[in-house]
Amino acid sequence: MPIPTRLYHYLEQRGTRYEVLAHARSRSSAETARSAQVPAHHLAKPVLLEDDEGCVMAVVPADRQVMVGTLARMLGRHDLHLADEARIAELFDDCDRGALPPVGMAWGLPTVVDDDLEQLDEVWMEGGDHERLLRLSHQAFHELMSGQPHGHICKPMAH
């Protein structure tokens, strides 16, 4: 399956340069990073949250978790919580479950990017299925996300 048409057009309209890397089928971002031999910190993971106002996508390194309270305060939204699988499947019906690209803007969603990702020389992201990753240079990722709010919105995973 090629990358979702909506994502392809969004990246093309912005002149975003990227490479596509095929990898062994995976079921989680950690498994994807291992399979593709990409440091988990360099894999941008989308986390979909929602409240009565609608959905918002937080984009954090795959080895981190979103600080929901911090994000909610940053956006002035008090009841943010993780979106359920049915909501995600409804919004991203052109993507495999669990393989969302961290480019919520292509689906009309407000997107907030963690500052850690802006420090990297390259960023990898899911391409809409469990067998492809997109690689963006620091500059390409920065330009793609430049219009989105940024902040320190994640912390290390609890073990």
Phi and psi in degrees as GROMACS dihedral restraints (atoms count N, CA, C in turn):
[ dihedral_restraints ]
;  ai    aj    ak    al  type     phi  dphi    fc
    3     4     5     6     1   -70.1    20    10
    4     5     6     7     1   171.9    20    10
    6     7     8     9     1   -63.3    20    10
    7     8     9    10     1   153.0    20    10
    9    10    11    12     1   -54.6    20    10
   10    11    12    13     1   139.3    20    10
   12    13    14    15     1   -53.3    20    10
   13    14    15    16     1   -42.2    20    10
   15    16    17    18     1   -60.8    20    10
   16    17    18    19     1   -43.4    20    10
   18    19    20    21     1   -67.3    20    10
   19    20    21    22     1   -45.9    20    10
   21    22    23    24     1   -54.9    20    10
   22    23    24    25     1   -50.2    20    10
   24    25    26    27     1   -64.5    20    10
   25    26    27    28     1   -38.8    20    10
   27    28    29    30     1   -62.2    20    10
   28    29    30    31     1   -46.4    20    10
   30    31    32    33     1   -66.6    20    10
   31    32    33    34     1   -40.2    20    10
   33    34    35    36     1   -63.6    20    10
   34    35    36    37     1   -44.3    20    10
   36    37    38    39     1   -60.5    20    10
   37    38    39    40     1   -29.9    20    10
   39    40    41    42     1   -95.6    20    10
   40    41    42    43     1     0.2    20    10
   42    43    44    45     1    66.3    20    10
   43    44    45    46     1    27.2    20    10
   45    46    47    48     1   -72.6    20    10
   46    47    48    49     1   124.5    20    10
   48    49    50    51     1   -91.7    20    10
   49    50    51    52     1   134.0    20    10
   51    52    53    54     1  -154.3    20    10
   52    53    54    55     1   160.4    20    10
   54    55    56    57     1  -114.4    20    10
   55    56    57    58     1   149.3    20    10
   57    58    59    60     1  -106.4    20    10
   58    59    60    61     1   130.2    20    10
   60    61    62    63     1  -118.9    20    10
   61    62    63    64     1   123.8    20    10
   63    64    65    66     1   -83.2    20    10
   64    65    66    67     1   146.0    20    10
   66    67    68    69     1  -145.4    20    10
   67    68    69    70     1   167.1    20    10
   69    70    71    72     1   -60.8    20    10
   70    71    72    73     1   143.7    20    10
   72    73    74    75     1   -53.3    20    10
   73    74    75    76     1   136.5    20    10
   75    76    77    78     1  -135.3    20    10
   76    77    78    79     1   163.1    20    10
   78    79    80    81     1  -114.9    20    10
   79    80    81    82     1    -8.9    20    10
   81    82    83    84     1  -147.3    20    10
   82    83    84    85     1   164.0    20    10
   84    85    86    87     1   -64.3    20    10
   85    86    87    88     1   -36.6    20    10
   87    88    89    90     1   -64.2    20    10
   88    89    90    91     1   -43.0    20    10
   90    91    92    93     1   -66.4    20    10
   91    92    93    94     1   -38.6    20    10
   93    94    95    96     1   -60.7    20    10
   94    95    96    97     1   -47.1    20    10
   96    97    98    99     1   -59.1    20    10
   97    98    99   100     1   -45.0    20    10
   99   100   101   102     1   -63.7    20    10
  100   101   102   103     1   -47.6    20    10
  102   103   104   105     1   -59.9    20    10
  103   104   105   106     1   -42.3    20    10
  105   106   107   108     1   -88.5    20    10
  106   107   108   109     1    -1.5    20    10
  108   109   110   111     1    55.1    20    10
  109   110   111   112     1    48.4    20    10
  111   112   113   114     1  -116.3    20    10
  112   113   114   115     1   132.8    20    10
  114   115   116   117     1   -58.0    20    10
  115   116   117   118     1   132.1    20    10
  117   118   119   120     1   -56.0    20    10
  118   119   120   121     1   -31.7    20    10
  120   121   122   123     1   -67.4    20    10
  121   122   123   124     1   -20.5    20    10
  123   124   125   126     1   -93.0    20    10
  124   125   126   127     1    -3.5    20    10
  126   127   128   129     1   -95.6    20    10
  127   128   129   130     1   115.9    20    10
  129   130   131   132     1   -78.0    20    10
  130   131   132   133     1   120.5    20    10
  132   133   134   135     1  -107.1    20    10
  133   134   135   136     1   127.1    20    10
  135   136   137   138     1   -87.0    20    10
  136   137   138   139     1   139.3    20    10
  138   139   140   141     1  -125.2    20    10
  139   140   141   142     1   119.1    20    10
  141   142   143   144     1   -93.7    20    10
  142   143   144   145     1   125.3    20    10
  144   145   146   147     1  -121.2    20    10
  145   146   147   148     1   159.2    20    10
  147   148   149   150     1  -149.2    20    10
  148   149   150   151     1   162.4    20    10
  150   151   152   153     1  -152.6    20    10
  151   152   153   154     1  -165.3    20    10
  153   154   155   156     1   -64.4    20    10
  154   155   156   157     1   -21.2    20    10
  156   157   158   159     1   -82.4    20    10
  157   158   159   160     1   -14.8    20    10
  159   160   161   162     1   124.6    20    10
  160   161   162   163     1  -160.9    20    10
  162   163   164   165     1  -100.1    20    10
  163   164   165   166     1   154.8    20    10
  165   166   167   168     1  -141.6    20    10
  166   167   168   169     1   144.6    20    10
  168   169   170   171     1  -107.3    20    10
  169   170   171   172     1   127.3    20    10
  171   172   173   174     1  -100.5    20    10
  172   173   174   175     1   137.0    20    10
  174   175   176   177     1  -118.2    20    10
  175   176   177   178     1   116.6    20    10
  177   178   179   180     1  -134.2    20    10
  178   179   180   181     1   162.0    20    10
  180   181   182   183     1   -60.7    20    10
  181   182   183   184     1   146.6    20    10
  183   184   185   186     1   -62.3    20    10
  184   185   186   187     1   -20.4    20    10
  186   187   188   189     1   -94.9    20    10
  187   188   189   190     1    17.1    20    10
  189   190   191   192     1  -126.2    20    10
  190   191   192   193     1   167.9    20    10
  192   193   194   195     1  -126.1    20    10
  193   194   195   196     1   150.2    20    10
  195   196   197   198     1   -71.5    20    10
  196   197   198   199     1   137.1    20    10
  198   199   200   201     1   -89.9    20    10
  199   200   201   202     1    92.8    20    10
  201   202   203   204     1   -58.6    20    10
  202   203   204   205     1   -43.1    20    10
  204   205   206   207     1   -60.9    20    10
  205   206   207   208     1   -42.9    20    10
  207   208   209   210     1   -62.5    20    10
  208   209   210   211     1   -45.2    20    10
  210   211   212   213     1   -63.5    20    10
  211   212   213   214     1   -44.3    20    10
  213   214   215   216     1   -59.8    20    10
  214   215   216   217     1   -44.5    20    10
  216   217   218   219     1   -63.4    20    10
  217   218   219   220     1   -42.2    20    10
  219   220   221   222     1   -59.4    20    10
  220   221   222   223     1   -38.7    20    10
  222   223   224   225     1   -93.6    20    10
  223   224   225   226     1    -5.7    20    10
  225   226   227   228     1    68.7    20    10
  226   227   228   229     1    32.6    20    10
  228   229   230   231     1  -121.7    20    10
  229   230   231   232     1   125.2    20    10
  231   232   233   234     1   -96.8    20    10
  232   233   234   235     1   -19.9    20    10
  234   235   236   237     1  -114.3    20    10
  235   236   237   238     1    27.9    20    10
  237   238   239   240     1   -62.8    20    10
  238   239   240   241     1   137.3    20    10
  240   241   242   243     1  -150.2    20    10
  241   242   243   244     1   162.9    20    10
  243   244   245   246     1   -59.2    20    10
  244   245   246   247     1   135.5    20    10
  246   247   248   249     1   -73.0    20    10
  247   248   249   250     1   148.6    20    10
  249   250   251   252     1   -84.7    20    10
  250   251   252   253     1   165.5    20    10
  252   253   254   255     1   -56.8    20    10
  253   254   255   256     1   -38.5    20    10
  255   256   257   258     1   -63.5    20    10
  256   257   258   259     1   -41.9    20    10
  258   259   260   261     1   -64.6    20    10
  259   260   261   262     1   -43.7    20    10
  261   262   263   264     1   -62.6    20    10
  262   263   264   265     1   -45.9    20    10
  264   265   266   267     1   -62.2    20    10
  265   266   267   268     1   -36.1    20    10
  267   268   269   270     1   -67.0    20    10
  268   269   270   271     1   -45.2    20    10
  270   271   272   273     1   -72.5    20    10
  271   272   273   274     1   -38.1    20    10
  273   274   275   276     1  -112.7    20    10
  274   275   276   277     1    54.4    20    10
  276   277   278   279     1   -69.0    20    10
  277   278   279   280     1   -10.5    20    10
  279   280   281   282     1   -98.4    20    10
  280   281   282   283     1     8.7    20    10
  282   283   284   285     1  -122.1    20    10
  283   284   285   286     1   152.5    20    10
  285   286   287   288     1   -69.1    20    10
  286   287   288   289     1   145.3    20    10
  288   289   290   291     1   -57.5    20    10
  289   290   291   292     1   129.4    20    10
  291   292   293   294     1    81.4    20    10
  292   293   294   295     1     9.5    20    10
  294   295   296   297     1  -128.1    20    10
  295   296   297   298     1    40.2    20    10
  297   298   299   300     1   -70.8    20    10
  298   299   300   301     1   135.7    20    10
  300   301   302   303     1   -70.7    20    10
  301   302   303   304     1   142.1    20    10
  303   304   305   306     1   -82.7    20    10
  304   305   306   307     1    46.1    20    10
  306   307   308   309     1  -127.3    20    10
  307   308   309   310     1    65.4    20    10
  309   310   311   312     1   -55.8    20    10
  310   311   312   313     1   -27.3    20    10
  312   313   314   315     1   -57.8    20    10
  313   314   315   316     1   -33.5    20    10
  315   316   317   318     1   -65.0    20    10
  316   317   318   319     1   -22.7    20    10
  318   319   320   321     1  -105.9    20    10
  319   320   321   322     1    13.3    20    10
  321   322   323   324     1    75.9    20    10
  322   323   324   325     1    21.1    20    10
  324   325   326   327     1  -101.5    20    10
  325   326   327   328     1   138.6    20    10
  327   328   329   330     1   -58.9    20    10
  328   329   330   331     1   137.5    20    10
  330   331   332   333     1  -131.8    20    10
  331   332   333   334     1   132.1    20    10
  333   334   335   336     1  -119.1    20    10
  334   335   336   337     1   132.3    20    10
  336   337   338   339     1  -110.0    20    10
  337   338   339   340     1   134.0    20    10
  339   340   341   342     1   -73.2    20    10
  340   341   342   343     1   139.9    20    10
  342   343   344   345     1   -58.2    20    10
  343   344   345   346     1   -30.5    20    10
  345   346   347   348     1   -56.0    20    10
  346   347   348   349     1   -37.0    20    10
  348   349   350   351     1   -68.2    20    10
  349   350   351   352     1   -26.6    20    10
  351   352   353   354     1   -74.0    20    10
  352   353   354   355     1   -12.4    20    10
  354   355   356   357     1   -89.5    20    10
  355   356   357   358     1    -8.8    20    10
  357   358   359   360     1   -86.8    20    10
  358   359   360   361     1   149.7    20    10
  360   361   362   363     1   -74.6    20    10
  361   362   363   364     1   -25.5    20    10
  363   364   365   366     1  -151.1    20    10
  364   365   366   367     1   151.6    20    10
  366   367   368   369     1  -127.7    20    10
  367   368   369   370     1   136.0    20    10
  369   370   371   372     1  -108.6    20    10
  370   371   372   373     1   150.9    20    10
  372   373   374   375     1  -149.3    20    10
  373   374   375   376     1   153.8    20    10
  375   376   377   378     1   -62.0    20    10
  376   377   378   379     1   146.0    20    10
  378   379   380   381     1  -104.5    20    10
  379   380   381   382     1    16.7    20    10
  381   382   383   384     1   102.6    20    10
  382   383   384   385     1    -7.1    20    10
  384   385   386   387     1  -139.2    20    10
  385   386   387   388     1  -176.5    20    10
  387   388   389   390     1   -99.0    20    10
  388   389   390   391     1    19.5    20    10
  390   391   392   393     1  -133.2    20    10
  391   392   393   394     1     3.9    20    10
  393   394   395   396     1  -139.0    20    10
  394   395   396   397     1   142.3    20    10
  396   397   398   399     1  -123.2    20    10
  397   398   399   400     1   150.8    20    10
  399   400   401   402     1  -106.2    20    10
  400   401   402   403     1   136.6    20    10
  402   403   404   405     1  -110.7    20    10
  403   404   405   406     1   125.9    20    10
  405   406   407   408     1  -119.2    20    10
  406   407   408   409     1   140.7    20    10
  408   409   410   411     1   -68.3    20    10
  409   410   411   412     1   165.9    20    10
  411   412   413   414     1   -52.9    20    10
  412   413   414   415     1   -47.8    20    10
  414   415   416   417     1   -63.3    20    10
  415   416   417   418     1   -44.0    20    10
  417   418   419   420     1   -63.6    20    10
  418   419   420   421     1   -43.5    20    10
  420   421   422   423     1   -65.2    20    10
  421   422   423   424     1   -45.1    20    10
  423   424   425   426     1   -58.2    20    10
  424   425   426   427     1   -46.8    20    10
  426   427   428   429     1   -65.3    20    10
  427   428   429   430     1   -40.7    20    10
  429   430   431   432     1   -61.5    20    10
  430   431   432   433     1   -40.4    20    10
  432   433   434   435     1   -98.1    20    10
  433   434   435   436     1     4.5    20    10
  435   436   437   438     1   -61.7    20    10
  436   437   438   439     1   -29.4    20    10
  438   439   440   441     1   -87.0    20    10
  439   440   441   442     1    -0.7    20    10
  441   442   443   444     1   -98.2    20    10
  442   443   444   445     1   151.2    20    10
  444   445   446   447     1   -63.1    20    10
  445   446   447   448     1   144.6    20    10
  447   448   449   450     1  -124.2    20    10
  448   449   450   451     1   157.2    20    10
  450   451   452   453     1   178.5    20    10
  451   452   453   454     1   175.3    20    10
  453   454   455   456     1   -88.6    20    10
  454   455   456   457     1    95.7    20    10
  456   457   458   459     1  -119.8    20    10
  457   458   459   460     1    13.6    20    10
  459   460   461   462     1  -138.1    20    10
  460   461   462   463     1   167.6    20    10
  462   463   464   465     1  -144.8    20    10
  463   464   465   466     1   164.5    20    10
  465   466   467   468     1   -59.1    20    10
  466   467   468   469     1   148.8    20    10
  468   469   470   471     1   -61.1    20    10
  469   470   471   472     1   141.1    20    10
  471   472   473   474     1   -77.3    20    10
  472   473   474   475     1   135.3    20    10
